[in-house]
C-alpha cells in the first residue's frame, strides 16, 4: 500500500536548528532558513517558524507584540485592549511576500508597546509580569486574537507551511540578529494551525521542540496554578511557560531549570557529592510537577543566549558545532554543515546535559 504524506505517524519527526554569535555579530536570517532544507522530510508542511534576537535595535526599549487576527474586527478588539494598558509606539503589518505554499493567511500585525506607568502603579506589577499577563489574557479571552511573540528586541515568525517557505514568506533574509532559532513541524497528536506552529514565545523566552511531552497534562495542571493558560493546542506551549516560571518568577539559573525539566534519576543523584545531592534533591521535590517526560530535544532562546537540552534518556537527536565566535545547534549535522561547512568540534550532548551559550556582556 502506498501512503500519502501526512498519513503515516512519524514520532521522531520535527526539526530544530539554531545559531548564535558569542560576539554579538548580527547576521541575516538567510542561513537559518537554509539550515532547514536538508531536514525537509522531518516536517510535513503543517508548521514552520523562526525566532530572531537583536532584530529590532531601533525599538529595543519596547515590547514587540506579534499578532495573528482571524479578521479585521478582531484586530480592533485587540487594539482597544492594548490601549487600556500600553502606549502603542508603532503598529504595522509584519512584512510578508506572497508564497504559493503559504495559504489561508490571517491578519498579521506587530505592535511596539510600552506599559503605562499609571497602570503598573495601580496594579502593583512590574512591567514583565504585566506584559506576560496581558499576553495570556489576549490568547485565552479575546476570540480570534493570538499574541505569538512579546519580547524586547526579538520576534517569532511562524505559519502553516514548511520552514524554508515560512522564512521566505516573512522576508527573514532582510532581518539581522545575533541569534536565530528555527523549527520544522510534524504534528502527531495536535492540529497543524498558525498559532500551533513553533516557536512558542513569552517575553524574551522562545522554545522550539522536537518530540512529544507525555507529561503534558500534569505539567499543564501544575503551571496553570500560577496564572498561565495553555490555549494554543500544542504540548510545547507548556515548556515555554515552565521556563518563564522557573527563570523569571523563581529566579533559578539556566542549569537549575534544566535540572528540573530533565531531572537526573534518583539513583544518579544518590551518587553525587553532598552539596550537589542536596540541591538536586530540593529541585526535584519542590518542582516535581514540572519534570517533563517523553522524548524531547529543545532549544530555548532568551535575551543574550541559547540553551539546548535533550530529555534525560536522549530519545531525540541533537548535535552541536562551532566555528570562530559562532555556535550551531541542530537535529542533524547536515543542517549545521549547511550553515557552516567548516564547522568544528561537532558532538552530541548527553541526555539531560544543558548546552548553554551566552553572548559576551554588552555585545547585544
Secondary structure, 3 states (H helix, E strand, C coil): CCCCCCCCCCCCCCEEEEEEECCCCCEECHHHHHHCHHHHHHCCCCCEEEEEECCCHHHCCCEEEEEEECCHHHHHHHHHHHHHHEEEEEEEECCCCCCCCCCCCCEEEEEEEEECHHHHHHHCCCHHHHHHHHHHHHHHHCCCEEEEECCECEEEEEECCCHHHHHHHCCHHHCEECEEEEEECCCCCCCCCHHHCCCEEECCEEEEEEECCCCHHHHHHHHHHHCCCCCCCCCCHHHHHHHHHHHHHCCCCHHHHHHHHCCCCHHHHHCCCHHHHHHHHHHHHHCHHHCCCCCEEEEEEECCEEEEEECCCCCCCCEEEEECCEEEEECCHHHHHHHCCCCEEEECCCCCCCEEEECCCCCC
